[in-house]
């Protein structure tokens, strides 16, 4: 509850920042829901459980087993309160009707192009769906995102990718070290989609999206300012598709 209170204060302070009008488009509860989980990670827990429990029999579905035990892991409030030179977080959100999608584009730091080294992309999506208590699926809206792997050469880790799409909060961690080559002006694209799940969906569904890109300190690039300059220059564009 203390963490949630801190997040509320952060969200309120962002209202006065450029682009802060987007905060008003989404209920505060969706922002808090997304950011409570956004900093979560398995940390060393995943390695410990893998060493103790992984076998040839369960290796194929092991990430799903761990997800049932630890969920998304433990959150770190400091990672939500502020960015660093090596870590940049962007927020977006909106309202979706049935069979509609938004594509969010986050500009990439040009100095990272062609550089080898550890990088992590964390994406969290929280939605507020109407429910149907008479249906086994219960949520009338299925809202999910499709992460872009290729442009940053990162791959899914931690929570099972199928399990994270079963509820109303999708949290994915993608990690890589290979050099990713792109040109200045290219962007990371995240498509957020909505479809009916438990019966008819007549109401629009609000959602909040948080995206964090971070790199190892030894790469020594100020990705925060590189992304910040490009966001302020063109704003993060969101396109709508059906």
N, C-alpha and C positions, 0 to 999 in steps of 0.2 A: 504493500500500500504506500510505503514511503517513496519507493521508486516511481510508482504511478503519479504521485503528487509532484515529484521532480519533473517528470515528463510533461505534465500539464503546464508547469511554469515555462518550460522550454518552448512548447507549442504557442503559448500566449506571447512570448517574446518575439517569436518569428512573424507574428502578424504585422509588425511594423517594418519588416524587412522587404526588399524588392521581391515580388512574387508572393507576398504574404496573403494576398487575396484568395489563393488556392486553399488556405487553411479553412476559410469559412465555408467552402463547398462540401466539406466532409465533417460529420459529427466528431466532437472531441474524443468520444469513446473509441472510434475507429483508429485515430492517431495513437492513443494510449495503448490500445491493444497491439498495434503493429510494433511500436517502439519498445514495449516491455520485452518482446521476444527478439527484436532485431540484433541486440548485442549478445544473444545466447550462443554458446558453443559447447561442444563436448569436451574440449580441452584434452587433458590426459586421460579422462575417464574412458574414452573410446579405445585408447591403446590398452588400458588395463583390462577392459572387458574382452577385447579381442584376444589378448594373450591367455586369458583364463577360460574363455568359453568357445572360441571359434574351433570348429572341427571340419573335417571334409564333408560331413553330412549337412551341416548348416551354412557352409561358406557362401553358397549362392544367395541365400536370403539373410545373411548375417546382419546387414545394416537395418533391416526391418525389425529383427529381434532386439537390437540395441535401442532402436527408436521407441519400442514399447517399454523399455526399462528406464530410459533417461529423457525421453522426449527430445526437446531441442537443446537440452543442457542447461548451463547456468549463465545468467545474464550479468553483464558488467555495466553498471549505470554510467560510469565515466565515459564509456564509448559512445553514449547517446548524447551526453550533455555538450560535447564539443568535438570539433575535428582537429587534426594535426597536419603537419606538413606531408606526412606519408599516408594520411587517411582522410578521405572526403566522403561525406554523406549527403545525399540528395533526397528530398521528399516530394512526392506528388500524390495525386488522388483524383477522385471524381465520382461520377454516378453513371451506372450502366443499366440499360434496359436489356431485356432478353434478346439473345443472339446478336449482341453488340460487342465491340471490342475497341479498346484504346491502345495505341502504340506510343509508348514513352521513349524519348531519345535523350540520352545523357552524353554530352560531348566527352571524348577521351583525351587524356593529357598527351600531347604530341611527343614530349620527351621520353615517354615510356616505350614508344614504338621502336622495335628492333632490340630492346634490352632484355637480356636474360635475367632471371631472378624471381624470387617468391612473390606472388601476388594473390590476393583473395578478394573475391566478389561475393557480397552477401546481399540477398534480396528477400524482403519480407512483405507479404501482402495480407492485409486484414480486411474482411468484408463484414457487413451487417445484413444478413439475409433474413427475409421472412421465413417462418417455419410452418411445417405441416405436421402436427403431432400425430395425425392418423396414418402417416406414411412411414415406412421403415427407414427411408433415407432422411427424413425430417427437414432437411434444408431445401427450401423451394428454389434457391439459386446456387448454382455451382460457379464460383468465381475463381479463376486461376490465371497464372502467368506462365509463359514459356520463356525460360532463360536463353540468352544467346551465348553459346559456348565458344564459337570459333574465333571471334574477333580478338578476344583476349587470351586464347589458348588455355582455358581453364576447364576443369571437370568437376562434376558433383562429388561432394564428400559428405560425411556425417549422415543426417537423417535420410531415410529411404525416400526416393523421389516420388514413388506412388503413394506412400503413406501420408506425405505432407499435403496431398491434394484432397484428402478425404473429409476435411473439416472446413472451417472458415478462416483459417490462418495458415498460410503457406510460407515456410521459411527455408531457404536453400543457401547452402554454402558451397562455393565453387573455388577451387584452388589450382594453381599451375605455376610452372617455372620456365616454360619454353618462351622464347622470344616471339612476340606478336608484332607483325608489321602492318601498319596502317598509315594513312596520310592525315595531316592536320585537317580537321573538319569532319572526320568520321565520328560516329556516335555508337554507343551501346544501345540496342533496341530491346525493349521489354514489352511484349504484347500481353495485355490483360483482357481476358475474355469472360463472357457471362452467358450461361445457358440455364434453362429450366431443369430442375432435378427431381424434386418431390411434388409432382403435380404442376398445375399451371402457375406461371410467374407473371403477375400483373403489376407489381410495384417495381420501381427503379431501385437499384442496390448501390449504396455508397461504399466506397473502398478507400483505403489508405495504403500507399506504397512507399517503402524506404529502401534505398540502394546505397551500399557502401563499397567503395573500392579502396583497397589498402595495399601497400607494397612494403618490402623489407627496408629497414633504415639504410642498409649499406648500398642500396641502389642510388640513394642521395638525389632524389628528384622531388621538387615541391609540387606534387600533383594537386594539392588543394587549390593553390592559386591558379594553376593552369586551367583546371576545370571551372573554377569560380569566374575567371575572366570570360571564358567562352559562354557560360550560362548567362551572365549578365549582358553579354553582347547580343545574344540572340534569344535568350530565355529557352528553357527546355520545352521543346515542341511536343505536343500531344496530338495525334491524328486519330480520327474516329472512323471505324469501319464496321460494316454489318455483314 
